[in-house]
Amino acid sequence: MTYIISCLYGQYEAFIKLMDKINLKGTDNLYLLGDVADVGPEPVKLLKDLACRSNIYPILGNHDYYAYKMLSKLIDMSADGDIMKYLSPSEEEMFDKWMCMGGNVTLKQFLELDEFDREDIIDYLSDFSIYEEVTVDGVDYVMTHAGIDDFSPEKDMDEYSFDQLIFNPPDYSRVYFPDSILVTSHTPVSQLGHSENSFFYKENNHICINLIPENKIAAIRLNDGKEYTINI
């Protein structure tokens, strides 16, 4: 079976409950639509857990990107160190934005780790893909965190840069791939107007999963469309 999960935002306990509900097996595949890090309450514990699961495939989200960039710069800093000694002026601007996005939780927990665990976290974040393509029961899916900026039907997915896939939402009224379904997160489903139900948007060859305003995380099984939600 193949599953897709929405943004987790450091919700380790909710993730474990969702795994129990899905009953994920070693022969199943699970794709994460990005934004594993930040916000809380346990982003680092969640990252460490995910890094041990060989059948879970994370896709880079904007939170994960900022976490990777900043933690890579601060890997040698002590828990009580001066952050600004490690950052250039342009990096300070990114750091401030990251803090506003909930990165303070990730940073605090990261700085409590030893050097080996810090390296493992950064290595894991560096392995996040910027998109995934999968075929399930004859149906093709293209997965990105946010959308596809500067979309052209003549482009292969490898031709898009990470910033074209992780920051800006797609036009959900547009069919991007007539023969594939574009699966995204980033944009809360509640902002997309009419949908088949209150948790998932499924129109115009799109599936969108992001339930932050509803205080839930969600998953969908691609084989049969079964939906799962867990309260946070």
N, C-alpha and C positions, 0 to 999 in steps of 0.2 A: 504494500500500500504506500501511497505517496501523500504527504501532508504538507500544508503551508501554515505557518504561524505569523501573526501580526507582530508589531513592535512590542518588545517585552519591557524595555525601560527599567532594567534592574529588578524586576519582580520575580525573584527566585522562587519563593513559596508558591506563587500562583502558577509559575511554569511547571513545578513539580506536580501540582494538582492537575494541571492540564495533561501532562504526560501520563498520569495515572488514568485519567478519563479516556484518553486516546488508546492507552495500552500499547504504546509504541514497542515494536519488536525489532530485533536485530536485523531482520530482513526488510524492514520498512525504511523509507527515506523521508526525511523532514527538512524542509527549507525554511529558513528564517528571513523575513523581509527587512532586516536591518533594524537599527536603533535598539540594540541589546543593552548598550551602556547608558549610564547616567540616570538621573532623576531619583531612582532608589526604589526600595531601601537597600538592596544587596547586589549592585551591579558586578562587583568583582567576584563574589561567590558564584554568581550566575555564569560569568565568563569562564571561570575555572571549571565549572561543571560541564559546560558545553564543549570545552576544549578536549574533554575526555571521551566524547561521543563521536564515533567515526561515521555514523550515518546521519548526522545533522550538518547541513550545509548553510552557513551564514552568508548573507548578502550585505554589502556595506551600506549603512545608513549615514546620514549626516552626523548623528551623535557619535557613532563609532569612528568616523573619520576624524572628528575633533579630538576624541579621546586618544586615538592612535598618535596623532601629530603632537599633542601636548605631553602625553605620558612618555613618548620617546625622548622628548627634551628634558624631562624631569626624572629620568630613570635613576640617576645617581644622587638625587636630592634626599636629605634627611627629612623626617617628618616635620621638624621645626625649622627647616631651611628657608632661605629667602628666595622665593620663586623667581623674582625679577632678575636675579643674577644669572639665571639659566636661559632667559628669553631675550630675543632682539625686540626692537620697538614694534615691528610688524607682528611678531609672535605674541607680544603683550596684548595687542588688539584681539587676536584670535582667542587668547586665554580668557579675556574678559567676556567675550561672547559665549565661550564654552561654560563659564561659571553661570551666566544668565540662563543657560539651557539645562542646568542641573548637573553640570560636570563636577561640582564640588563634592558630591557624594562619591563619585568614582575616584577622584583624586585622593580624598582622605583614606579610602580603603586601600588604594594602591600603595600609598606611602607607608602603610602598616605591614606590607609584605617584605620578605627578604629579597635579596638581589636575584635569586634564581626564579622565584615566583614572579617577580616583576618582568624579567625577561620572557617568561612563558606567556604572560598576558599580552605583551607587545607582539611577540611572535604570532600568537593566535589572531590578534586583530589585523596583523599584516597579511594574513591568509584569506581574509574575507574577499569574496568575489564581488564584482560590480554588477553582474547580472548572471542569470542562470537560464538555460533552456532545457526543457524536459518534455518528453512525450509519454502520456499516460493513457492507456487503453485507446490509442489511435488519435488522441487529441493533443495538439501542440500548445505548449505554454511558454511564454517569455516572462521572466520575473526580474523586476528591478525594485529598488526601494521607493523611489519617488515617481519617476516617469521617464520620458525620453525627450530631452530638449533637442531642437533642431532636427526633428525627425524627418527622414526621407525613406520612402519604400525601397530606394536603390541601395541604401546603406546596409552593410552587415553590422551585427551588434558589436563586433570587435572594433569597429570604426568610431564608436562613441567613447568619449572620455568619461572619467568617473564623475566629474562635476555635471555632466549632462544627464546623469542617471540618478543622482542621490539628493539633489536639492529642490528641484521644481516639479510640481505635479503635472500630469498630462492633461489634455483636454478630454474629459470623460464623455463628451458628446460625440467624439470622433472615433471611428474604427481605424486603428493603426495597422492591424494585421488581419486581413480578411480570412486567413486560414489558421490563425493562432490567437490565443487569448493572452492579453497583457495583464499580468498580476502585479499589483502595486500595494503600497501602504502609505505612510507619510501623511496623506490627507485624511482627516477624520471622516468616517462614513457619514456622520451627521451633517457634514457640510455639503454633501453631494445631492441634497434634495431627495427626490423619490428614489427608492430602492426596493428590491424585492422583499426585504425585511429590514429591521432596524439595526442589524449587525453587519451585513455584507452588502456591498454594491455589486450588482451583476447585470450590466447592460453594455451594449455596443462592443462586445468582445473584450470587456474589462471585468476583472474581479478586483475589488479594493477591500482591504481588511485593515482597519485601524479604529479601535474603540476607546481611545483615551478619555473622551468626554463622558462615556458611559461607565467608566471605572471597571472595565473588563479587558481581558485578553481573549483572543479568538483564534481558532484554527479551522481549516477546511480540509476534508479528504477529497483529493481530486478524482479518485476512482469512481465515487458515487455521489459526490457533492455533499456528503454529510458534514454538518457544522457543529462546532464545539465552542462553548464559551465558559469562562471561569471568572467569577467576581474577584476583584482585587480588594 
